[in-house]
Amino acid sequence: MIMRVFVAGGAGAVGQRLVPQLVARGHEVTATTTGRGKLGFLQQLGAEAVVMDGLDGVSVGAAVAAARPDAIVHEMTAITGKPDIKHMDRWFATTNRLRTEGTDHLLAAAEATGVSNFVAQSYASWNGIRTGGWVKTEEDPLDPLTGTTAQPVMEAVQHLEDVVVKAGGAALRYGGLYGPGVIHDQVELLRKRQFPLVGGGTGYSSLVHLDDAASATVLAVEQQAKGVFNVVDDEPAPASEWLTYLAACAGVKPPMRVPKWLARMLAGDVAVTMMTEGRGFSNEKAKRVLGWELRYPSWRQGFKEVLG
């Protein structure tokens, strides 16, 4: 069924891969950006482009009402600049608001326009609960990371999932995103010796290529999916494996290794947790329920192709 799809955050990392996939499948897309500078870019992707402030309920309500969508996709984030894991609460401050206030504004607009098909971006890379095995399903809770600078981040993620699922929508937990552009930022940190392995690098992460994250989102929209889905590739892996492989694919020196005590002092508790105790995620539900097929089942294949 051809739908009118409203993509909030259409110029973002996932949004700009999602819009062309929706258009290619015949859907009519309205995509938002926060400034006029990216309107032309979104139009080139095939969308009707509009300026919208996700933190302004009036702006959101007007944009959604004008688009008259059949489905709404929430891809709004504001994760820019050099990673600052030590001060994650500050680095993610605007994104946290977009996942709380922004989500509430979009859901209010959806209710006002009678839209029940709602899909939102959540997060599951290394932040599974740190008990039991190394790979978690949707039945396992996320780690609240209480008492760390990531606690506000996880509270915002939990708010988004709770209200979206309660409203009958789907929360897609994207893994660590990589792809053109994004991966080169990580490689640059490796090249500058600013992306070290901590301790033994035993903490697990789950990754996903931007195009695979987008294709799962298309399926969730078309199937009017409900509930929580881990949108990650087939190979959760410890940092010592995937980060070393990334360096090799990029032709740069292997990552430095630093002891936990030094990393804690320089980068904070969250970086140490991520690198030494992180838990990855299973994608079995997304593949089974949505019929999702990954173009890049492993980051090994994906890294090689993107950097090739």
Secondary structure, 3 states (H helix, E strand, C coil): CCCEEEEECCCCCCHHHHHHHHHHCCCEEEEEECCHHHHHHHHHCCCEEEECCCCCHHHHHHHHHHHCCCEEEECCCCCCCCCCHHHHHHHCHHHHHHHHHHHHHHHHHHHHHCCCEEEEEEECCCEECCCCCCEECCCCCECCCCCCCCHHHHHHHHHHHHHHHHCCCEEEEECEEECCCHHHHHHHHHHCCCCCEECCCCCEECEEEHHHHHHHHHHHHHCCCCEEEEECCCCCEEHHHHHHHHHHHHCCCCCCEECHHHHHHHHCHHHHHHHHHCEEECCHHHHHHHCCCCCCCCHHHHHHHHHC
